[in-house]
């Protein structure tokens, strides 16, 4: 029953057989697994719930640049992205004992930048193998809200326990293995690593050795 005003589905069937189409606002729909909707009865004087908002680029969509990620992924949504690493901070542990590491990233053209705070179930699954000049492929990384003073070309990213990290290097190092693309990849102790797609490998290759774009020089004295 919905607010004590439900007629059985059989009643709706009788109406249809009589050539009377139930008004749209009298059809009750309830969420079913996967976000779909299913009609379960004929409801009098009950407005339908609003449609689920359209979400673009959410859940495992591939973005090969921070620019594309920024244009398509909203706050608290997740997707995949490839970027260049230009600085890695020392690993640390939260007060609750959760390991994390902070990486500073940029696009291949150096224009868009991001700070990634990467968490994982254990320290060996963090992208601590990354070095300046490497590239990184992030699976299921979240976008966080911007803070006051953030540039439009700057992103705040957060990796959680289910985020996948893959560090790509220009040359093999200990812990790195050759991927099918020919690149040296560190899978950060992933049990079932998701291999790089051709497009991701190409984006990683382009991102290797990139640094952020230098800020424009200040204007000469007396020029505004």
N, C-alpha and C positions, 0 to 999 in steps of 0.2 A: 504494500500500500504506500502511496505517496500523499501525505497530508490527508488521509482518509478519503481520497477522491479518485480511486482507481477503478476502472472497469476492466474486466478480464480481456485478454487478447482476443478471445472468441467474440466479444462484443464488437471489436474493431473489424473482425472478419465479416460479421453479419452486416455491418454498415457498408462494407465494400461490395458485398453481394447484392445489396439493395441499391447500389449505384450511388451511395453517399460517401464521398471521400472525406475522411477525418481531416479537420483543419490542422495545418502544420503545428500550430501552437498547442495542439492537444496530443502530441505524440511524445511519450517519455523516452528518453535515451539515457543510458548509463554507460560509464566507461568500461571497456573490456580490455583484456590484456593487449599490450602494445599500443595503447592510446586510441584504439578504434572505438567506435560507438555501436551499440546494439539496441534495437527497439525491443522493449520488453512488455509493453502494454499500452493502453489507451487512457490518457489522463485528462481529466476535465480541469480547465482553469489553471493549468500549470504551464508557465513559460519554459521553453527548452533552454538548456544551458548555453552560454555563448560558445561559439566555435573555438577550438584550440588555436592559439596564435601560431601563425606560420613561422617556422624557425629555419633559416637558411644557413647552410654551412656547419650545422651542428653534428656532433658525433662522428668522428673518424673521417671527415672530409679532408682531402689533401690540399694544402696550400704550400707552395714552394718558395714563398717569400713572406717576410713579416708584413710587407705592404699589403699583400693579398689577404693575409690573416686579419689584419687590422680593419680592412674594408668589409669583411664578411662575417666576422665572429663577434658576437655581442658579449658583454660582461657576464661572467659565470658560465659561459658556454665553452665547449672544448672542441679541438680539432687537431690535425697533424700539421706540422710546419718544419721547414728546413731553414737553418740560419748559420751564420759564421760565429765562431767563438773568438772574442777579442780579449777577454779577461776572466780568470777563474779565481774565486776567493777560497780561502781555506775551509775545508769541511767543518761543520759544527754540529751540535746536538741541542735540541730544545730543552726547556726545563722539564719536560715530560719524557725525555729520553729518546726523541725521534731524530734520526740523523737527517741532515740536509746540507746542500751546498748551493752557493749562489754563482750563477754564470751571467756574464754580460755579453749580449749577442748583437749582431747587426746583419743587414742584408748584404748581398753581393755587391750592390752599388754603394753601400755604406750610408745610405740615406735614412732608412728606418732602423731604429735600435730597440732593444728590449732588455729587461732584467728578468732572469728566470730564477725563481727560488724552487729548487728541485728537492722533493721529499721521496723517500723510498722505504720499503719494508725493512731493509737492512743496508748498512753502509756500503757493502760491495755492489749494490744495485744502483748507486748514485753515479752520475757521469763525471766522477772525479778524474777519469783518465784524460779528460779534455785539456788541451793546451791552447794558448793563443795561436790563432791561425788555423785551427781545426774547424770542421763543420759539425753540426749536430742535427740529427733527425729526431723530432719529438712526436710521439704518438699520444693522443688524448691529453693534450696540455690545455690548461684553463687560462682564460683571460680574466685578469682582475681589474677592478675599477681604477681609473686614473686618479691621481692626487693633484691637489692644487699645484700649479706650476709646471706640470708635465707638458711636454711638447706634443703636438698632434702626431708626430712621427715616432713617439716613444710608447712602448707597451710594457705592461707589468704582467708577467706570466707565472703560473704556479703549476708545478708537477706534483702529482699525488702518488699514492702507492701503486695505482694501476697505470700510471703514465709509463710509456716505454721510451728509453733513452738509447740512442745509437750514435756513438762518436766516430767521425770519419776523419782520417788523417791522410796527409799527402804521401807519407811513407810509412811502412810497417814499424810498429814499436811493440814492446812486450805486452801481451794481452790482446793485440789486434790480430784479426784474421782477414784474409782476402775474401771479399764478397764476390758474387757472380759478376758484378759490374767491374771488377778489377780494383776497386778501392779497398783500402785498409780500414776495417771497421771494428770497433770495440762495442760489444753488445751489452756491457754493464750487467753481467751475470744473469741475463734474462733466460728463463728456462725454455721458452719457445719464441725466440726472436722473430720479429716480423721483418722479412728481408726488404731491402730497399727496392722500390719500383724504379723503372728506367728513368722516369721523370725526377724522382727524388735523388737518384744517383747523379743525374745531370745537374740538379740544383746544388747538391753538395759539392760537386766538382767546381762549380762556378763560385761557391762561397769560400773555398779554401784560400787562406791567406788574406782575407778581407779585413780591413779596419774601418771604423766609423768615419764618415765624412768629416773633414775638419770644419769647424765653425767659420763663417765668413769673417774676414779681418775687420777690425773696427774702422769706422770712417776717419778720414784725416781730421786733424784738429780744425775746429771751426765749421765742419760740415755736418749737417744733421741728416 
